[in-house]
Amino acid sequence: QLNVIIRSLLQSLEEKIDRLKDLLLRAVSTHQITQLEGDRRQNLVDDLLTRQKQLQASYRNEGTEPDAIRSSLMTGGVKRGVTNPWLLEESEETRGLGFDDIRQQQRRIIEEQDAGLDALSSIISRQKQMGQEIGNELDEQNEIIDDLTNLVENTDDKLRNQTRHVKMVDKKSTSCG
């Protein structure tokens, strides 16, 4: 009778894991959860599948040490440095919250991030506008500098011409006297 119960429970576990896989696939494809969260949950489902296969192997007394496998399954043992994700502590932020509460919390966080991104976008737009205004002002200043350079060159040319004329007049005045 105990064997019948164990077999039915193992079958039920397998069906529930298959249902979990289907629900997870649907949740990821309809964007109810993020891809990162979907990957995390897929890892958990894969771990469940591994444990279910270990339970079936233990039930059939397959493997080298079925008693060791059974005890490691029940204690949530560590395998090659990977801890059991079911034994990890839940964060203080989500402890005691239901699925809908967590979803609302995630939406609130996303809204806050969106508001922050909007503020950042407006700041960047303002800086872009300021940069364009500075660029326009520099173009105007460069035109003024170019005009001033041309005026200085013209004045320099005129000054040289006048200096030449003065030297000529000075030369003529010394030759006459």
Number of C-alpha atoms within 10 A of each C-alpha: 5 7 9 9 10 14 13 12 12 17 14 12 15 16 12 12 17 14 12 15 16 11 12 20 14 13 15 16 13 10 11 12 14 13 13 10 12 18 13 12 15 16 13 15 17 14 14 15 16 12 14 18 14 18 19 16 15 19 15 10 12 12 11 9 10 17 12 10 17 15 11 13 16 8 10 13 15 11 9 6 7 8 12 14 11 9 10 8 8 10 8 8 9 12 10 11 12 10 10 9 12 15 14 12 15 12 12 12 12 12 12 12 12 12 12 12 12 12 12 12 12 12 12 12 12 12 12 12 12 12 12 12 12 12 12 12 12 12 12 12 12 12 12 12 12 12 12 12 12 12 12 12 12 12 12 12 12 12 12 12 12 12 12 12 12 12 12 12 12 12 11 11 10 9 8 7 5
